[in-house]
Amino acid sequence: AQDHDEATFKKYVPDLLKDQGQVLIARYFYLPIIISGLLLYALGGWGFVFWGVFVRLVFGWHTTWFVNSLSHLFGKRHFETSDDSTNNWFVAILTFGEGWHNNHHAHPTSARHGFAWYQLDQNWLTIKIFKKLGWAKNIKVFENK
C-alpha cells in the first residue's frame, strides 16, 4: 500500500492527481517489481532475483528512511527550522540530493535541495533536464542569495 491517502495527496500534490500516468503508477506500483522479478528469474534464477529485486528494494528503503532518521540526527543546520532536520552529505550521496534535508524543511516547495555549490543534488539536475525537454513546468526553486 502507498504511504498516503487521497486526502493527503489532494492537500500537497493536487497536480499529480490530475496526471493519469502518475495515478496509474501510484495504483499499480507493485507491478514493475513483480515483472522485473519474473524477468530476472528467467534470465538468471534466484541469484538475479535476490540482487535485482530484494537487495535493490531494501537498499532503496533504507536510503529513503535515512532521510528522516540520519538527517534528523547528524549533520549541519544552515537554516533555523521548527524541527531537528540537518543537511547530511552521506545521505545526500545515497539519495541523489535528498540528504540536504534542512534545506528542504526551510524551503519545502523548492524543487532544488542543494543550495550551495558543494551540495550535489542529482535530483535537481534531472528536473532541469526534464524542464529543457518540456516534461516539467512551473518549477519552484529557492534562490540562495
C-alpha positions in Angstrom: 0.0 0.0 0.0 1.1 3.6 -0.6 2.1 5.8 2.4 -0.6 8.4 2.0 -4.3 8.5 1.4 -6.1 10.5 -1.3 -6.9 13.4 1.1 -3.2 13.9 1.8 -2.4 13.9 -1.9 -5.1 16.4 -2.6 -3.6 18.7 0.0 0.0 18.5 -1.0 0.2 17.4 -4.6 -3.2 18.0 -6.3 -1.5 18.4 -9.7 -0.2 14.8 -9.5 -3.8 13.5 -9.0 -4.7 15.2 -12.4 -1.9 13.3 -14.2 -3.3 9.9 -15.2 0.2 8.5 -15.6 1.1 9.3 -12.0 -2.3 7.9 -10.8 -1.6 4.6 -12.6 2.0 4.4 -11.2 0.7 5.1 -7.7 -2.1 2.5 -8.0 0.0 -0.3 -9.6 3.4 0.4 -8.0 4.0 -3.3 -7.3 3.7 -4.5 -11.0 7.1 -3.4 -12.1 8.6 -5.2 -9.2 6.8 -8.4 -10.0 7.5 -8.2 -13.7 11.2 -7.5 -13.1 11.4 -10.3 -10.7 10.0 -12.7 -13.2 12.3 -11.5 -15.9 15.3 -11.7 -13.7 14.4 -15.2 -12.6 14.1 -16.2 -16.3 17.5 -14.7 -17.0 19.5 -15.9 -14.1 17.5 -17.7 -11.4 17.1 -16.8 -7.8 20.5 -15.1 -7.6 19.4 -12.5 -10.1 16.1 -12.0 -8.2 17.9 -11.7 -4.9 20.3 -8.9 -6.2 17.9 -7.3 -8.7 14.8 -7.2 -6.5 15.4 -7.9 -2.8 18.7 -6.2 -2.3 17.7 -3.2 -4.5 14.4 -2.7 -2.7 16.0 -3.0 0.8 18.7 -0.6 -0.2 16.1 1.8 -1.6 14.0 1.6 1.6 17.0 2.2 3.9 18.3 5.2 2.0 14.8 6.7 1.9 14.4 6.1 5.6 17.9 7.6 6.2 16.4 11.0 5.1 14.0 11.1 8.0 16.3 9.3 10.5 20.0 10.1 10.0 19.2 13.6 8.5 17.4 14.4 11.7 20.2 13.2 13.9 23.6 14.0 12.2 24.6 16.9 10.0 24.7 20.7 9.8 21.9 23.1 10.1 22.1 26.1 7.7 18.6 27.3 8.5 16.6 27.6 11.7 13.6 25.4 11.4 11.0 24.2 14.0 12.4 20.7 13.8 15.7 18.9 14.1 16.4 18.5 10.4 20.0 18.7 9.2 22.0 18.6 6.0 23.7 15.2 5.8 26.2 14.8 3.0 26.3 11.0 3.3 22.5 10.7 3.0 22.6 13.2 0.1 25.1 11.0 -1.8 22.9 7.9 -1.3 19.7 9.6 -2.2 20.8 11.8 -5.0 20.4 15.1 -3.0 17.6 14.4 -0.6 20.0 14.4 2.3 20.1 18.2 2.1 17.1 17.9 4.4 17.4 21.1 6.5 17.3 23.0 3.2 14.1 21.1 2.3 12.5 21.8 5.7 13.4 25.5 5.4 12.1 25.8 1.8 9.7 22.8 1.3 8.3 23.9 -2.0 11.7 24.2 -3.7 12.5 21.5 -6.3 16.2 22.1 -5.6 17.6 21.0 -2.2 21.3 21.5 -2.7 21.6 25.3 -2.4 25.4 25.6 -2.0 27.8 24.9 -4.9 29.2 21.9 -3.0 25.8 20.4 -2.2 25.4 18.0 -5.2 21.8 17.5 -6.0 21.4 15.0 -8.8 17.6 15.0 -8.5 17.6 18.8 -9.3 19.9 18.1 -12.3 17.3 15.6 -13.6 14.4 18.1 -13.1 16.4 20.7 -15.0 16.8 18.2 -17.9 13.1 17.4 -17.8 12.4 21.2 -17.9 14.5 21.6 -21.0 12.7 18.6 -22.6 9.4 20.2 -21.8 8.4 17.4 -19.3 8.5 19.6 -16.2 6.8 23.0 -15.9 6.1 25.6 -13.2 9.1 24.6 -11.1 9.5 26.4 -7.8 13.1 27.0 -6.7 14.5 28.8 -3.7 17.3 31.2 -4.7 20.1 31.2 -2.1 21.4 34.7 -2.2 
